[in-house]
């Protein structure tokens, strides 16, 4: 009989497929995309009786036809009309049916109406079963198969358990050497955590020692459900009771429960319970105090359900007062699912669930209903199966962008197979162009009337420049930038669609639409004040690593206290403002310069001092040395003085410089230098009597560490001189200062003045005139600038160049061999690859075609690029001096000729 039912089912489904039909009238598919872009274009199609779950698919994405039509807001027809799972009948119509149902399975029967039905007045059927006791509801009935159980037999057995081998005592170990008795006291609970099957009823108990009448409370807690029951005991031994939950915990099989015991009120009985502390999972608790971990001799057995009624009627009386009205439920179902039109049919499903192997007999069915104003009765039914609803639509032009189907994330020209079920829409090549992917635009919430910078965040940005088009959605003119940010002011409140498009010639373009919420001035003022205050807090914490005296000066320069005071004043104005006051406050906030953050830029250390002739102030030099420098305006003499200073510094001092500039960044995107911290370390090579360090600039704007004890002399508006005296070899003098502008490392704003009285700087100038000619009295010792040792210098340079060449050739060959071994552990693979490329090239294939084909076989791009360059005789590693290139080329040719007998193809130089 089963074979005939299956055959009938196959025939039914086959007939449905014959009636189903997909037709594609025409389509238009866009062929150019960027990575991960949704496909675009349209398709004009019609459907007849097609399953609602057939897929529109391309690449690795798909969408059901029902979802696709809904996203296109298309009007279509479904059968059944609710477009939800339908039913088909199988076998013969009968007034009585015996169903053989296995444990934890179900069967469907259904009532088939072929006349329009406008109301149901009576409904029932009889059931007999041979089911025995079971651990799952023995029999349940779901009228309409909607997942809502209308009837289930749930009487719990008092004796039969569903114990499956889980320890009924939880973690309690009866054989533990640490097992001991503890007296049970009032206001205390003793609990054990036990894993049980999620049943409706449990036999819960414990083993107690003691005597006397005593009321004991036992409780069960599963998830958030808790039940309890009290019993009276009068002697030692096992005590237990049956505790029933409201329902089984649906969806649970094994669950950890808390099973507890406690004394209700002491009334003469005295009892103890065993406990042990070997890795306990139970606990005890006195009142509301903190619980302590112990295991107690408490047990729990999940109980079976009793034998169900062997003969009962499923009718309104069986439902009782649970709020379910069977006739109303069926009437609403026919009206909703079929719109009351049973053409070709309406099937009312009934699902019978079984918790145990059983035979269920359904008979004596009666369904009274109204059809075309006449009374009708149905007393036969079919076995039924679920079937997919079908969808029908006349030709409709549908937007493919609503499919959310994406092209690949990699560049190239993949083949797109766009199909609806097995019907082809498009099968051809598309192009995925290189383009950025805009991940995010920030901010998304801004105040009205406030100029705000908007920033683009790219996902894996490319090392290239793009053009960005900004459409702010507020009827302002579109703007174009070549940077990833722009300033814009929204003049109205509301929500606007900001669309940003990134593009580049010969590349693809990508766009992102972002909802921008523009707040009214009232909200914008408060948000801006809060935002500014957060900026100030961030500023204070952004240079916590700075020296304490530097932090103090930065706070003064930024005026943190003043900014916070002004913001508090604006907040008070806001609290008292009305109407146009908010706009005025917003404009005043915009005018305030509140840095968004302070960062350290040009954080440079261990810089070597490079003297700069342009920084020397000869007036300061004269003042420090208290003497006139003859002909100081003569450029030739100035050069001589500069060379003398340079020579003296080189011979007497090691100068190391550290500098960093603190920069204020504003919400507008602009930046402003605040102060530049600089430290100069001057280490003496020889004993020096005294010298001067001169800092150029306005003395009032150069700030020193107040803890330093420097001998300084100010020069009005031009600089500060610092005197160092009696310096021993290896002594280091340090100068730390804050400068009002960024320090240019090529033009350090300071110079060194040796004391001419102590150091023969001026005399050296008279001996060496620095005219580029080695004259009488000048030699390499006293006038190295004029008498340079060219001969030995050239010999040394030639030797150095030769050694460098030899070392580089050695490194070149070492790197090339190491890199090749890294890519190809087996050299035979390399030359097989080169041989394939050589053959393919001479068969007319391009490099791109060859590379693409080999990638399909698992070769990596780096390996393929190396082999191709090796075939062409090109550089394969670091910049190469081609001394040994002929050896490599010869080796390639030999290997190709060696394989000549295999391929039958002559090797030819591809260059």
C-alpha positions in Angstrom: 0.0 0.0 0.0 2.9 2.4 0.9 4.4 1.9 -2.6 1.1 3.1 -4.2 0.9 6.1 -2.0 4.5 7.1 -2.8 3.8 6.6 -6.6 0.6 8.7 -6.3 2.6 11.4 -4.6 5.3 11.4 -7.3 2.6 11.6 -10.0 0.9 14.5 -8.2 4.1 16.5 -8.0 4.9 15.7 -11.6 1.5 17.0 -12.7 2.1 20.2 -10.7 5.4 20.7 -12.5 3.8 20.3 -15.9 1.4 23.1 -15.0 4.2 25.3 -13.7 5.9 27.7 -16.1 8.6 30.5 -16.2 8.8 32.8 -19.2 11.5 35.5 -19.8 10.3 38.2 -22.2 13.4 40.3 -22.3 16.1 41.8 -20.0 18.9 44.3 -19.6 21.9 43.5 -17.6 24.6 46.1 -16.6 28.1 44.6 -17.5 30.4 46.9 -15.5 30.8 46.7 -11.7 33.1 47.3 -8.8 34.0 44.6 -6.3 31.0 43.3 -4.2 28.6 45.6 -6.0 25.0 44.5 -6.3 24.0 43.4 -9.9 21.9 45.9 -11.7 19.5 46.0 -14.6 16.0 44.5 -15.1 14.2 41.4 -16.3 10.7 41.1 -17.6 9.2 37.7 -16.7 6.0 35.9 -16.0 5.2 32.9 -13.7 2.5 30.3 -13.6 2.0 28.0 -10.5 5.7 28.2 -9.6 6.8 27.3 -6.1 7.4 30.4 -4.0 10.8 29.2 -2.9 12.5 28.8 -6.3 15.7 30.8 -6.4 17.0 33.7 -8.4 20.7 33.1 -8.3 24.1 34.2 -9.6 27.6 33.7 -8.3 27.3 32.6 -4.6 24.1 34.6 -3.8 20.5 33.9 -4.2 17.0 35.1 -3.2 13.6 33.3 -3.4 11.2 34.5 -6.1 8.7 35.5 -3.4 11.2 37.7 -1.6 12.3 39.2 -4.9 8.8 40.1 -6.0 8.1 41.6 -2.5 11.2 43.8 -2.7 10.0 45.0 -6.1 6.5 45.7 -4.7 5.1 43.5 -7.4 1.4 42.3 -7.3 1.1 38.5 -7.6 -1.3 35.7 -6.9 -0.6 32.8 -4.5 -2.2 29.4 -4.0 -3.1 29.1 -1.2 -3.9 32.8 -1.0 -1.8 33.4 2.2 1.2 32.1 0.3 2.1 29.9 3.2 2.7 26.1 3.2 -0.2 24.3 1.6 -1.4 20.7 1.6 -2.0 17.9 -0.9 -4.1 14.8 -0.3 -2.9 11.3 -1.0 -4.7 8.0 -1.1 -8.5 7.4 -0.9 -11.1 9.4 0.9 -12.3 7.5 3.9 -14.6 7.8 7.0 -12.2 5.8 9.2 -8.4 5.6 9.1 -5.9 3.7 11.3 -2.5 5.5 11.5 0.6 3.7 12.5 2.8 6.4 14.2 6.3 5.8 15.5 7.8 7.2 18.6 8.4 11.0 18.5 6.9 11.3 15.0 3.6 12.6 13.6 1.0 12.0 10.8 -1.3 14.3 8.9 -4.9 13.8 8.0 -7.0 16.5 6.3 -10.6 17.3 5.5 -11.0 18.3 1.8 -13.8 20.8 0.9 -14.5 21.6 -2.8 -17.4 24.0 -2.2 -17.1 27.5 -1.0 -17.4 27.6 2.8 -18.6 30.6 4.7 -18.9 29.2 8.3 -18.5 26.1 10.4 -21.2 25.2 13.0 -20.1 21.8 14.4 -16.9 19.7 14.4 -15.7 16.6 16.1 -14.1 13.1 15.5 -13.3 10.1 17.6 -9.9 8.6 18.5 -8.8 5.2 19.8 -5.2 4.3 20.6 -3.2 1.4 22.0 -0.4 3.7 23.3 1.3 2.7 26.6 3.2 4.9 29.1 5.8 7.1 27.5 8.4 9.8 28.3 6.9 12.2 25.7 3.3 13.3 25.6 1.7 10.0 24.4 -0.7 11.7 22.0 -1.2 15.3 21.0 -3.5 16.9 18.4 -2.7 20.1 16.4 -5.8 21.2 14.5 -4.7 23.2 11.4 -1.0 22.2 11.9 -0.2 25.7 13.1 2.2 24.6 15.8 -0.3 25.3 18.5 -1.2 22.1 20.3 -5.0 22.0 20.9 -5.0 18.8 23.0 -2.4 16.6 24.6 -2.6 13.8 27.2 -0.4 14.9 30.1 -1.3 12.8 33.2 1.9 11.8 35.0 2.6 8.3 36.3 3.3 8.0 40.0 5.8 5.1 39.7 7.3 4.8 36.2 10.4 7.0 35.5 12.3 8.1 32.4 15.6 7.6 34.2 18.2 7.3 31.4 21.4 6.6 33.4 22.1 10.2 34.6 23.0 10.1 38.3 19.7 10.7 40.1 21.8 12.1 43.0 23.7 14.7 40.9 27.2 15.2 42.1 26.7 13.5 45.4 29.0 10.5 45.9 27.7 8.0 48.3 31.1 6.3 48.5 33.1 9.5 49.3 35.3 9.0 52.4 34.4 12.6 53.3 30.6 11.8 53.5 29.1 13.0 56.8 25.8 13.9 58.4 24.7 17.4 59.1 21.6 18.3 61.2 18.9 20.1 59.3 18.0 23.5 60.8 15.2 25.9 60.2 15.4 28.8 57.7 17.9 26.8 55.7 17.6 25.1 52.3 19.7 22.1 51.1 20.0 21.8 47.3 21.5 19.5 44.7 21.9 20.3 41.0 20.9 17.3 39.0 20.8 16.9 35.2 17.4 15.4 34.2 15.3 15.0 31.1 12.9 17.9 30.7 9.6 16.2 31.8 6.4 17.5 33.3 6.6 15.5 36.5 9.4 14.4 38.9 9.7 12.1 41.8 11.8 14.2 44.2 13.2 13.0 47.5 16.1 12.4 49.9 17.5 10.0 52.5 17.2 11.4 56.0 18.3 10.2 59.4 16.2 11.0 62.5 12.8 10.6 64.2 9.7 12.5 65.1 6.9 14.1 63.1 8.3 16.9 60.9 6.9 18.8 57.9 9.4 18.8 55.0 9.2 21.0 51.9 10.6 19.7 48.6 11.0 21.9 45.5 12.0 21.8 41.8 13.5 24.7 39.8 13.9 24.3 36.1 14.9 27.4 34.1 12.7 30.1 35.6 9.9 27.8 36.7 9.7 26.6 40.3 7.3 24.3 42.0 7.2 23.0 45.6 5.3 20.5 47.8 5.3 19.7 51.5 5.0 16.2 53.2 5.2 15.0 56.8 7.9 12.4 57.7 8.1 10.4 61.0 11.1 8.1 60.6 14.5 7.6 59.0 14.9 6.4 55.4 13.9 7.5 51.9 11.3 10.2 51.6 9.8 11.4 48.3 6.8 13.1 46.6 5.6 13.7 43.1 6.0 17.3 41.8 4.4 18.3 38.5 5.4 21.4 36.5 2.9 23.3 34.5 4.3 22.0 31.2 7.3 20.3 29.7 10.1 22.7 28.9 9.7 22.8 25.1 12.9 22.4 23.1 14.9 20.9 26.0 16.1 17.4 26.3 18.6 17.4 29.2 18.4 20.3 31.7 20.1 21.1 34.9 17.6 21.5 37.7 17.8 22.6 41.3 16.2 20.1 43.7 15.9 21.3 47.3 14.7 20.2 50.7 14.0 22.2 53.8 12.3 22.1 57.2 9.0 24.0 57.2 8.8 24.7 61.0 10.4 22.7 63.8 7.7 20.7 65.6 9.4 18.0 67.5 11.2 16.1 64.7 15.0 16.0 64.5 16.6 15.0 61.2 20.0 15.0 59.5 21.1 14.6 55.8 24.3 13.3 54.4 26.7 15.7 52.6 30.2 15.6 51.0 32.5 18.2 49.5 34.3 16.5 46.7 33.9 19.0 43.8 30.4 19.9 44.9 27.8 21.3 42.5 25.0 21.6 45.2 24.7 24.2 47.9 23.1 25.2 51.2 21.9 28.7 52.1 20.7 30.2 55.4 18.1 32.8 54.8 19.3 35.4 52.4 23.0 34.9 53.3 25.6 33.9 50.7 25.2 30.2 49.7 28.0 27.7 50.4 28.8 24.7 48.1 28.1 21.1 49.3 26.6 18.0 47.8 23.6 16.5 49.5 21.9 13.0 49.3 18.9 14.4 47.3 17.6 12.6 44.2 15.2 13.3 41.3 13.6 11.0 38.8 11.7 12.3 35.7 8.3 10.5 35.4 6.6 9.0 32.4 3.1 9.8 31.3 0.3 7.3 32.1 -1.5 5.3 29.5 -3.8 7.7 27.6 -7.5 7.3 27.2 -8.0 4.4 24.8 -11.2 6.0 23.3 -12.1 9.7 23.4 -13.8 12.3 21.2 -11.9 15.4 20.0 -14.6 18.0 20.4 -15.4 21.3 22.1 -16.1 19.5 25.4 -12.6 18.1 25.4 -11.2 21.6 25.0 -12.9 22.8 28.2 -12.5 26.5 29.1 -9.0 27.0 27.5 -10.2 29.7 25.1 -10.1 27.5 22.0 -13.4 27.4 19.9 -12.9 24.7 17.3 -15.6 25.9 14.9 -14.3 29.5 15.0 -10.8 28.4 14.5 -11.7 26.4 11.3 -13.9 29.2 9.9 -11.1 31.7 10.3 -8.6 29.4 8.7 -10.8 28.9 5.6 -11.4 32.6 5.4 -7.8 33.6 5.8 -5.9 31.0 3.9 -8.4 30.4 1.0 -10.5 33.6 1.2 -13.5 31.3 1.6 -13.0 30.1 -2.0 -12.5 26.3 -2.1 -11.6 26.2 -5.7 -10.1 23.9 -6.6 -10.1 22.9 -2.9 -9.7 23.8 0.8 -7.8 21.3 2.9 -8.1 21.6 6.7 -5.1 19.8 8.2 -5.0 17.9 11.5 -1.6 16.7 12.8 -1.4 13.8 15.3 1.8 13.6 17.4 3.0 10.5 19.0 5.4 10.1 22.0 5.5 6.3 21.7 4.9 3.7 19.0 1.2 3.3 18.6 -1.8 2.7 16.3 -4.3 5.6 16.2 -7.7 5.1 14.7 -9.6 8.2 13.5 -13.4 7.8 12.8 -16.8 9.3 13.2 -15.8 12.6 11.7 -18.4 15.4 11.5 -17.9 18.9 10.0 -21.0 21.0 9.5 -20.5 24.1 7.4 -22.4 26.6 5.2 -21.8 26.7 1.5 -23.7 29.0 -0.9 -26.3 29.5 1.9 -26.9 25.8 2.2 -26.0 23.5 5.1 -23.4 20.9 4.3 -21.8 18.1 6.3 -18.4 16.4 5.7 -17.6 13.1 7.4 -14.7 11.7 5.4 -11.0 12.7 5.2 -7.7 11.9 3.5 -4.1 11.5 4.6 -2.3 14.7 3.5 1.2 15.9 2.9 2.7 19.4 3.0 3.2 21.1 -0.3 4.8 24.4 -1.3 2.4 27.2 -2.2 2.7 28.4 -5.8 2.9 31.8 -7.3 1.5 33.3 -10.5 2.2 36.7 -12.0 1.7 38.2 -15.5 4.7 39.8 -17.3 6.4 42.3 -14.9 9.6 44.3 -15.3 11.6 43.7 -12.1 14.6 45.6 -10.8 17.6 43.3 -10.4 19.2 45.7 -7.9 16.5 44.6 -5.4 17.9 41.1 -5.5 20.9 42.0 -3.3 23.0 39.6 -5.5 26.6 40.7 -5.5 29.4 40.3 -8.0 32.7 38.8 -6.9 35.1 40.8 -4.6 38.1 40.3 -6.9 38.9 42.1 -10.1 38.5 40.6 -13.6 36.0 39.4 -16.1 34.0 36.6 -14.6 31.1 34.8 -16.2 27.7 35.6 -14.6 25.2 32.7 -14.7 21.9 34.4 -13.7 19.2 31.9 -13.4 15.7 31.7 -12.0 15.4 28.0 -10.9 16.6 26.2 -14.1 15.6 29.0 -16.5 18.5 31.1 -17.8 18.2 34.8 -17.7 21.8 35.8 -18.6 24.9 33.7 -19.1 27.8 35.9 -20.1 30.9 37.9 -19.2 30.8 41.0 -16.9 33.7 43.2 -15.8 34.6 43.9 -12.2 36.8 47.0 -12.2 39.2 48.1 -9.6 37.6 50.6 -7.2 37.5 51.7 -3.6 34.8 50.4 -1.3 33.3 53.2 0.8 32.7 51.6 4.2 31.3 54.6 6.2 30.7 58.3 6.2 30.9 60.1 9.5 29.4 61.9 11.3 25.7 60.9 10.8 24.2 63.4 13.2 25.0 67.1 13.0 23.4 70.4 14.2 21.7 72.7 11.8 23.6 76.0 10.9 26.9 74.4 12.0 29.7 73.9 9.4 30.7 70.3 9.9 33.5 68.2 8.3 32.3 64.9 6.8 34.9 62.1 6.4 34.9 59.0 4.2 36.2 55.7 5.6 37.4 53.3 2.9 37.4 49.6 3.4 41.0 48.4 2.6 41.9 51.7 0.8 44.0 51.5 -2.3 47.3 53.3 -2.8 45.8 55.6 -5.3 43.9 58.9 -5.5 40.2 59.2 -6.2 37.7 61.9 -7.0 34.8 62.1 -4.6 31.4 63.5 -5.5 29.3 64.7 -2.6 25.5 65.0 -2.8 24.2 66.2 0.6 20.5 65.7 -0.3 19.5 69.2 0.8 19.1 70.7 -2.7 22.6 72.2 -2.6 24.9 71.9 -5.5 26.9 68.7 -5.7 30.6 69.2 -4.7 33.7 67.4 -5.9 36.9 66.9 -3.9 40.2 65.0 -4.4 40.5 64.4 -0.6 38.3 62.2 1.6 36.7 65.0 3.6 34.6 68.1 3.0 33.0 70.8 5.1 29.2 71.3 4.8 26.5 73.3 6.6 22.9 72.0 6.7 20.6 75.0 6.9 17.4 73.0 7.7 16.6 70.3 10.2 15.4 66.8 9.3 16.9 63.6 7.7 18.8 63.9 4.5 20.4 61.2 2.2 24.1 62.0 1.7 25.4 60.1 -1.3 29.2 59.9 -1.8 30.7 58.5 -5.0 34.4 57.6 -5.4 35.7 57.4 -8.9 38.8 57.5 -11.1 39.5 57.3 -14.8 39.8 53.7 -16.1 38.6 52.5 -12.7 35.2 51.6 -11.4 33.2 53.8 -9.2 31.4 53.1 -5.9 28.8 54.9 -4.0 27.4 54.9 -0.5 24.1 56.4 0.8 24.1 57.5 4.4 21.2 59.0 6.4 22.2 62.3 8.0 20.1 63.5 10.9 20.2 67.3 11.2 19.2 68.4 14.7 17.4 71.7 15.4 19.4 74.5 16.9 18.0 73.7 20.4 19.3 70.1 20.2 22.4 71.1 18.3 23.4 73.7 20.9 23.3 71.2 23.7 25.1 68.5 21.7 27.7 71.0 20.6 28.4 72.1 24.2 28.7 68.5 25.3 30.9 67.7 22.3 33.2 70.7 23.1 33.5 69.7 26.7 34.5 66.2 25.7 37.1 67.8 23.5 38.5 69.7 26.4 38.7 66.6 28.6 40.4 64.7 25.7 42.9 67.6 25.3 43.9 67.4 28.9 44.6 63.7 28.7 46.2 63.8 25.3 49.6 65.0 26.6 49.8 63.4 30.0 53.2 62.0 29.0 54.6 65.5 28.6 56.9 66.9 31.2 54.9 68.7 34.1 56.2 72.1 33.2 55.4 71.5 29.5 51.8 70.5 30.4 51.4 73.7 32.4 52.5 75.8 29.4 50.3 73.9 27.0 47.3 74.5 29.2 48.1 78.2 29.3 48.5 78.4 25.6 45.3 76.6 24.8 43.4 78.4 27.6 41.7 75.3 28.8 40.2 76.9 31.9 38.9 79.9 29.8 37.3 77.6 27.2 35.6 75.5 29.9 34.4 78.7 31.7 32.9 80.0 28.4 31.2 76.7 27.7 29.6 76.7 31.1 28.4 80.2 30.5 26.9 79.1 27.1 25.2 76.2 28.9 23.6 78.6 31.4 22.4 80.8 28.4 21.0 77.6 26.8 19.0 76.8 29.9 17.3 80.2 29.8 17.0 80.5 26.0 13.9 80.6 23.9 13.1 80.9 20.2 15.9 82.6 18.2 18.2 82.6 21.2 19.3 79.0 20.2 20.5 80.2 16.8 22.5 83.0 18.4 24.2 80.7 20.9 25.0 78.2 18.1 26.7 81.0 16.0 28.7 82.0 19.1 29.8 78.4 19.6 30.8 78.1 16.0 33.0 81.2 16.5 34.8 79.6 19.4 38.1 77.9 18.7 37.9 74.7 20.6 40.6 72.1 19.5 39.2 68.6 19.0 42.5 67.1 20.1 46.2 67.9 20.7 48.8 65.6 19.1 52.6 65.5 19.0 53.9 65.9 15.5 57.4 65.6 14.1 58.4 63.6 17.2 62.1 63.3 16.3 65.0 62.1 18.5 68.8 61.7 18.2 69.1 64.4 15.5 72.7 65.6 14.8 73.3 69.3 14.7 74.0 70.8 11.3 75.3 74.4 11.5 73.4 76.8 9.3 75.1 80.0 8.2 71.8 81.9 7.9 71.1 81.5 11.6 74.2 83.3 12.8 73.4 86.8 14.1 76.8 88.7 14.1 75.4 91.5 16.2 74.7 89.0 19.0 78.1 87.5 18.5 79.8 90.9 19.0 77.7 91.6 22.1 78.6 88.2 23.7 82.3 88.5 23.0 82.3 92.3 23.8 84.4 93.1 20.7 83.9 94.1 17.1 84.2 91.7 14.3 86.0 93.5 11.5 84.4 93.6 8.1 81.4 91.5 9.4 79.3 92.7 6.4 81.8 91.2 3.9 80.3 87.9 2.6 83.7 86.4 2.2 84.6 87.1 5.8 81.2 85.8 7.0 81.9 82.5 5.2 85.3 82.4 7.0 83.7 83.0 10.4 81.1 80.3 9.7 83.8 77.8 8.7 85.7 78.6 11.8 82.6 78.0 14.0 81.9 74.8 12.1 85.4 73.5 12.7 85.4 74.4 16.4 82.0 72.8 17.0 83.1 69.6 15.2 86.3 69.4 17.2 84.9 70.2 20.6 81.2 69.2 20.9 78.8 66.3 20.2 75.4 67.9 19.8 72.2 65.8 19.8 68.7 67.3 19.4 65.2 66.0 20.3 62.1 67.9 19.2 58.4 67.5 19.0 55.6 69.9 18.0 52.3 70.0 19.8 49.5 70.6 17.3 45.9 71.5 17.9 43.4 69.8 15.5 40.0 71.4 15.0 36.7 69.9 14.0 36.9 71.8 10.7 40.0 69.7 9.7 42.4 72.5 10.2 45.6 72.3 12.4 47.6 74.9 14.3 51.0 74.6 15.9 50.9 75.4 19.7 54.4 74.9 21.0 57.5 73.0 20.0 59.4 71.2 22.7 63.1 71.0 22.0 66.0 69.5 24.0 69.6 70.1 23.1 72.4 67.9 24.6 75.9 69.3 24.2 78.7 66.9 25.2 82.2 68.2 25.4 85.0 66.4 23.6 87.7 68.5 25.2 88.1 70.9 28.1 86.3 74.1 27.2 86.6 77.4 29.2 83.4 78.8 27.9 81.1 79.1 24.9 77.6 80.4 24.1 74.4 78.8 22.7 72.2 81.4 21.1 68.5 80.8 20.4 67.0 83.1 17.7 63.6 84.6 18.2 61.5 86.8 20.5 62.8 86.1 24.1 59.3 86.7 25.5 58.1 83.7 23.4 60.9 81.2 24.3 60.1 79.3 27.5 62.7 77.4 29.6 62.2 74.8 32.2 61.8 76.9 35.4 63.8 74.3 37.3 66.9 74.8 35.1 69.6 77.1 36.2 70.9 78.6 33.0 73.0 81.8 32.6 71.0 83.7 30.0 71.2 87.1 28.3 68.3 88.5 26.3 68.7 90.4 23.1 65.7 92.6 22.6 63.4 91.0 20.0 66.2 88.9 18.4 67.3 86.1 20.7 68.6 84.7 24.0 72.3 83.8 24.7 73.1 81.0 27.2 76.6 80.8 28.7 78.4 77.6 29.5 81.7 77.8 31.4 84.5 75.5 32.6 83.3 72.3 30.9 85.3 69.2 31.4 85.6 66.4 28.7 82.5 64.2 28.5 80.5 66.7 30.5 77.0 67.1 29.0 75.0 70.3 29.2 71.3 70.1 28.4 68.9 72.9 27.4 65.2 72.3 27.3 62.9 75.0 25.9 59.5 75.6 24.3 59.6 77.4 21.0 56.5 79.2 19.5 56.7 77.6 16.1 57.6 74.2 14.6 61.4 73.5 14.5 62.8 73.0 11.0 65.4 70.4 11.3 67.3 71.8 8.3 67.3 75.3 9.9 67.7 74.9 13.6 67.0 78.3 15.2 70.2 78.5 17.2 73.9 78.7 16.7 77.1 78.2 18.8 79.5 81.1 19.6 83.0 80.0 20.7 84.8 82.6 23.0 87.5 84.1 20.8 89.5 85.0 23.9 89.8 81.4 24.9 89.8 79.7 21.5 91.9 80.9 18.5 89.0 81.0 16.2 89.8 84.4 14.6 93.5 83.4 14.3 92.5 80.3 12.4 90.6 82.6 10.0 93.7 84.6 9.2 95.7 81.4 8.4 93.1 79.9 6.2 91.3 82.3 3.9 88.8 79.7 2.6 89.2 80.8 -1.0 89.3 77.3 -2.4 93.1 77.6 -3.3 95.8 75.8 -1.2 98.3 78.7 -0.8 101.6 79.2 1.0 101.2 78.5 4.7 98.0 76.5 4.3 98.0 72.7 4.5 95.5 69.9 5.3 96.0 70.5 9.0 95.3 74.2 9.3 93.2 74.8 6.2 91.4 71.5 5.2 88.8 73.5 3.3 91.4 74.8 0.8 94.0 71.9 0.9 91.9 68.8 0.6 93.7 65.4 0.4 92.1 64.5 -3.0 94.6 61.8 -4.1 94.2 59.5 -1.0 90.5 60.3 -0.9 90.1 59.1 -4.5 92.1 55.9 -3.9 90.0 55.2 -0.8 86.8 55.8 -2.7 87.8 53.4 -5.5 88.6 50.7 -3.0 85.4 51.3 -1.2 83.3 51.1 -4.4 85.0 47.9 -5.5 84.4 46.2 -2.1 80.8 47.4 -2.2 80.3 46.0 -5.7 81.7 42.6 -4.6 79.5 42.5 -1.5 76.4 43.5 -3.5 77.0 40.8 -6.1 77.3 38.2 -3.4 74.1 39.4 -1.7 72.4 39.6 -5.1 73.1 35.9 -5.9 72.4 34.8 -2.3 69.0 36.5 -2.3 68.1 35.3 -5.7 68.9 31.6 -4.9 67.1 31.9 -1.5 64.0 33.5 -3.0 63.9 30.8 -5.7 64.2 28.0 -3.1 61.4 29.7 -1.1 59.0 29.7 -4.1 60.0 26.3 -5.5 61.2 23.6 -3.1 61.5 21.3 -6.2 63.4 23.0 -9.0 61.9 20.6 -11.5 58.5 22.2 -10.8 60.0 25.6 -11.7 61.3 24.5 -15.1 58.1 22.5 -15.9 56.2 25.7 -15.3 58.6 27.7 -17.5 58.2 25.0 -20.2 54.4 25.3 -20.1 54.5 29.1 -20.3 56.9 28.9 -23.3 54.7 26.4 -25.1 51.5 28.4 -24.4 53.1 31.7 -25.5 54.1 30.2 -28.9 50.5 28.9 -29.3 49.3 32.5 -29.3 48.2 32.9 -25.7 48.8 36.2 -23.8 50.5 36.4 -20.5 47.2 37.2 -18.8 45.6 34.1 -20.3 48.5 31.9 -19.3 48.6 33.3 -15.7 44.8 32.9 -15.3 44.9 29.3 -16.5 47.7 28.3 -14.2 46.0 29.9 -11.2 43.2 27.4 -11.7 45.7 24.6 -11.0 46.6 26.2 -7.7 49.8 28.1 -8.6 50.2 31.3 -6.6 50.6 34.6 -8.4 54.1 35.2 -6.9 55.3 31.9 -8.3 53.9 32.6 -11.7 55.3 36.1 -11.9 58.8 34.7 -10.9 58.6 31.9 -13.5 57.5 34.4 -16.3 60.4 36.8 -15.5 62.8 33.9 -15.4 61.6 32.7 -18.9 62.1 36.3 -20.3 65.5 36.7 -18.6 64.2 39.6 -16.6 65.2 40.6 -13.0 63.6 38.3 -10.5 64.7 39.7 -7.2 66.4 42.8 -5.9 67.9 45.4 -8.3 70.4 43.3 -10.3 73.8 43.8 -11.8 73.5 41.3 -14.7 77.0 39.9 -14.3 75.8 36.3 -14.1 72.5 36.7 -16.0 74.0 34.7 -19.0 74.3 31.7 -16.7 70.7 31.9 -15.7 69.5 32.3 -19.3 71.7 29.4 -20.4 70.2 27.2 -17.6 66.7 28.0 -18.7 67.4 27.2 -22.3 69.0 23.9 -21.4 66.0 22.9 -19.2 63.6 23.8 -22.1 65.7 21.8 -24.6 65.8 18.9 -22.1 61.9 18.9 -22.2 61.8 19.3 -25.9 61.4 15.6 -26.5 58.3 15.6 -24.2 56.5 18.7 -25.6 57.8 18.7 -29.2 58.0 22.5 -29.0 61.2 24.4 -29.7 62.2 27.0 -27.0 62.4 30.5 -28.3 63.5 33.7 -26.6 60.3 35.6 -25.8 62.0 38.9 -25.5 
